Amino acid sequence: MRRNAALFVTISMLSGFGSSAMALVSGIWILDLTRSTGLAALAGLCVYAPVIAGPWLGGLLDRAPRRPLMIAVNLALAAVLLSLLAVRGPAQTWLIFVVSGAYGLSYVLIDAGETALLPAALSSAELGDVNGWRSSAQEGMKLVAPLAGAGLYAWHGGHAVAVLSAVMPVLVAVLYAAVRLRQPPPDASAPQRPGLRAGLAVLLARRTTRGTVVLAAVAIAMSGFTTAANYAIVTTELGLPTTFLGVLLSTQGAGSVVGGLVVGRLLARWNPVTVGVAGTTLFALSCLVRCLPWWPGTVVASVVAGVGLPWALVAAVTAVQTRTPTAMLGRVAGTANTAMFGPVALAIPLGSAAVDLGGRPPLVVAAAICLASALGVARRPRGRRSADPDAVRVPVPSTPEQAGRRA
């Protein structure tokens, strides 16, 4: 299985490099073409908007062969990226928005698809480690790819970045084809229920999946809520130049790399709820440390936030993978992604409004919400004797043909 683990980590590196490079260049390219900061910002909105359709898009993964669909999505993304070669001036700016939307759709399908495909390629004991390594690979690419993309854009323009980014999903498709599956995909002919209702029902049915997804959603939302506050702390409270924000972003990225590398070991020792509580608590502490009138504290806080956020996210993803019926992993993973990443779209503008009160109040509010969520999830319901009551998978309703095959 080490071969499969290496393939999935490499897939994360290639995907992360291409998407991170193009995410930065899309905004720069639109700004250069239109001189409009508002239009440049809309490219990011196009990327995040499709997450709302996660439960329904995830349902596609339960109705079609998962690996062929993942390969097709990556090849289609490569083709859409190459359409950027037609951009010659402001009149073709719409193509950049189309590509941003295509990236958003691919994120939803690929995130849910990998979550559903990993349990078929790896043992349950390996999932925590591999999820952590994948997180570290993605965060590492966020440190390297934007600089590489910006440099290539300055050297040869947006067309060169588009070609480079298009090569990445082609390579990813090849690597998906090389993965060896331990078990066959679920029978697509089995009865299917609507994506949102079925995915939400399974997600909420178990304390482990319900609790970890709530913690990840809160931590991610509060990271968006405090974005404007972080700017205010650096520029207004501490009187530092805006370039210092780049230092904080890099240190948070370094913390995320470290957090991803160790989270698998934590999941092997503790249950996902405990790891999710620890990650959310670390992020809360980072918010409080940022309130200190001392610039080294903000650096330490960035590292701590970088460690805590991957712990919360990887704990939720691993819980979904190990506590969900195989035949429903696509829908449940898509629903979980919507629950975890959807709230940040509302949290960011709320945080921008709250910063009118100053930089520290939003940070204190975010810390209080994270700590309250961690405490609420950590409280074990009475009458539970097992250390990890959700450790057994949900029974999968099977057709007579499936039962005969398993027998």
ChimeraX attribute file (.defattr): number of C-alpha atoms within 10 A of each C-alpha:
attribute: neighborCount
match mode: 1-to-1
recipient: residues
	/A:1	14
	/A:2	10
	/A:3	12
	/A:4	19
	/A:5	21
	/A:6	15
	/A:7	18
	/A:8	23
	/A:9	20
	/A:10	19
	/A:11	23
	/A:12	22
	/A:13	23
	/A:14	22
	/A:15	24
	/A:16	23
	/A:17	26
	/A:18	24
	/A:19	24
	/A:20	23
	/A:21	26
	/A:22	28
	/A:23	18
	/A:24	17
	/A:25	26
	/A:26	23
	/A:27	23
	/A:28	18
	/A:29	19
	/A:30	26
	/A:31	18
	/A:32	14
	/A:33	17
	/A:34	15
	/A:35	13
	/A:36	12
	/A:37	13
	/A:38	12
	/A:39	16
	/A:40	22
	/A:41	15
	/A:42	14
	/A:43	22
	/A:44	18
	/A:45	16
	/A:46	20
	/A:47	22
	/A:48	20
	/A:49	14
	/A:50	21
	/A:51	24
	/A:52	18
	/A:53	19
	/A:54	29
	/A:55	29
	/A:56	20
	/A:57	25
	/A:58	30
	/A:59	27
	/A:60	19
	/A:61	28
	/A:62	26
	/A:63	19
	/A:64	15
	/A:65	15
	/A:66	21
	/A:67	20
	/A:68	13
	/A:69	16
	/A:70	24
	/A:71	21
	/A:72	15
	/A:73	21
	/A:74	25
	/A:75	21
	/A:76	16
	/A:77	21
	/A:78	24
	/A:79	17
	/A:80	20
	/A:81	27
	/A:82	17
	/A:83	17
	/A:84	22
	/A:85	14
	/A:86	11
	/A:87	16
	/A:88	11
	/A:89	11
	/A:90	14
	/A:91	10
	/A:92	14
	/A:93	20
	/A:94	14
	/A:95	17
	/A:96	23
	/A:97	22
	/A:98	18
	/A:99	25
	/A:100	26
	/A:101	20
	/A:102	20
	/A:103	24
	/A:104	20
	/A:105	22
	/A:106	22
	/A:107	21
	/A:108	25
	/A:109	30
	/A:110	23
	/A:111	19
	/A:112	28
	/A:113	26
	/A:114	21
	/A:115	23
	/A:116	32
	/A:117	24
	/A:118	23
	/A:119	21
	/A:120	20
	/A:121	21
	/A:122	20
	/A:123	13
	/A:124	14
	/A:125	13
	/A:126	19
	/A:127	25
	/A:128	27
	/A:129	23
	/A:130	25
	/A:131	27
	/A:132	29
	/A:133	28
	/A:134	25
	/A:135	27
	/A:136	27
	/A:137	24
	/A:138	26
	/A:139	26
	/A:140	20
	/A:141	25
	/A:142	22
	/A:143	19
	/A:144	15
	/A:145	20
	/A:146	20
	/A:147	16
	/A:148	16
	/A:149	27
	/A:150	18
	/A:151	15
	/A:152	18
	/A:153	20
	/A:154	13
	/A:155	11
	/A:156	10
	/A:157	15
	/A:158	23
	/A:159	19
	/A:160	17
	/A:161	26
	/A:162	25
	/A:163	18
	/A:164	20
	/A:165	24
	/A:166	24
	/A:167	19
	/A:168	22
	/A:169	26
	/A:170	22
	/A:171	18
	/A:172	23
	/A:173	19
	/A:174	14
	/A:175	16
	/A:176	21
	/A:177	12
	/A:178	12
	/A:179	20
	/A:180	14
	/A:181	16
	/A:182	13
	/A:183	10
	/A:184	9
	/A:185	17
	/A:186	20
	/A:187	17
	/A:188	15
	/A:189	10
	/A:190	15
	/A:191	10
	/A:192	13
	/A:193	12
	/A:194	11
	/A:195	24
	/A:196	19
	/A:197	15
	/A:198	17
	/A:199	25
	/A:200	19
	/A:201	13
	/A:202	21
	/A:203	24
	/A:204	14
	/A:205	13
	/A:206	18
	/A:207	19
	/A:208	27
	/A:209	27
	/A:210	20
	/A:211	25
	/A:212	32
	/A:213	28
	/A:214	21
	/A:215	30
	/A:216	31
	/A:217	25
	/A:218	26
	/A:219	34
	/A:220	23
	/A:221	23
	/A:222	27
	/A:223	23
	/A:224	22
	/A:225	28
	/A:226	28
	/A:227	19
	/A:228	23
	/A:229	28
	/A:230	25
	/A:231	17
	/A:232	20
	/A:233	23
	/A:234	22
	/A:235	17
	/A:236	14
	/A:237	18
	/A:238	14
	/A:239	11
	/A:240	15
	/A:241	10
	/A:242	12
	/A:243	10
	/A:244	14
	/A:245	16
	/A:246	10
	/A:247	13
	/A:248	19
	/A:249	17
	/A:250	19
	/A:251	22
	/A:252	24
	/A:253	24
	/A:254	21
	/A:255	25
	/A:256	28
	/A:257	26
	/A:258	21
	/A:259	26
	/A:260	30
	/A:261	23
	/A:262	18
	/A:263	29
	/A:264	25
	/A:265	14
	/A:266	17
	/A:267	25
	/A:268	14
	/A:269	11
	/A:270	13
	/A:271	18
	/A:272	29
	/A:273	26
	/A:274	22
	/A:275	24
	/A:276	33
	/A:277	26
	/A:278	19
	/A:279	31
	/A:280	36
	/A:281	26
	/A:282	24
	/A:283	30
	/A:284	29
	/A:285	22
	/A:286	25
	/A:287	30
	/A:288	19
	/A:289	21
	/A:290	25
	/A:291	22
	/A:292	16
	/A:293	13
	/A:294	12
	/A:295	18
	/A:296	12
	/A:297	16
	/A:298	24
	/A:299	22
	/A:300	18
	/A:301	27
	/A:302	28
	/A:303	25
	/A:304	25
	/A:305	29
	/A:306	28
	/A:307	28
	/A:308	30
	/A:309	28
	/A:310	31
	/A:311	33
	/A:312	32
	/A:313	28
	/A:314	32
	/A:315	33
	/A:316	29
	/A:317	25
	/A:318	25
	/A:319	29
	/A:320	26
	/A:321	27
	/A:322	25
	/A:323	21
	/A:324	25
	/A:325	19
	/A:326	22
	/A:327	21
	/A:328	23
	/A:329	29
	/A:330	34
	/A:331	33
	/A:332	36
	/A:333	33
	/A:334	34
	/A:335	31
	/A:336	29
	/A:337	27
	/A:338	19
	/A:339	21
	/A:340	23
	/A:341	18
	/A:342	21
	/A:343	18
	/A:344	21
	/A:345	15
	/A:346	12
	/A:347	20
	/A:348	19
	/A:349	14
	/A:350	16
	/A:351	23
	/A:352	16
	/A:353	14
	/A:354	20
	/A:355	22
	/A:356	13
	/A:357	10
	/A:358	15
	/A:359	25
	/A:360	22
	/A:361	16
	/A:362	27
	/A:363	31
	/A:364	19
	/A:365	18
	/A:366	26
	/A:367	24
	/A:368	17
	/A:369	17
	/A:370	27
	/A:371	22
	/A:372	15
	/A:373	19
	/A:374	26
	/A:375	14
	/A:376	13
	/A:377	21
	/A:378	16
	/A:379	8
	/A:380	12
	/A:381	9
	/A:382	6
	/A:383	6
	/A:384	9
	/A:385	9
	/A:386	8
	/A:387	10
	/A:388	14
	/A:389	12
	/A:390	17
	/A:391	15
	/A:392	10
	/A:393	12
	/A:394	15
	/A:395	10
	/A:396	11
	/A:397	12
	/A:398	15
	/A:399	12
	/A:400	8
	/A:401	11
	/A:402	13
	/A:403	10
	/A:404	9
	/A:405	7
	/A:406	7
	/A:407	6
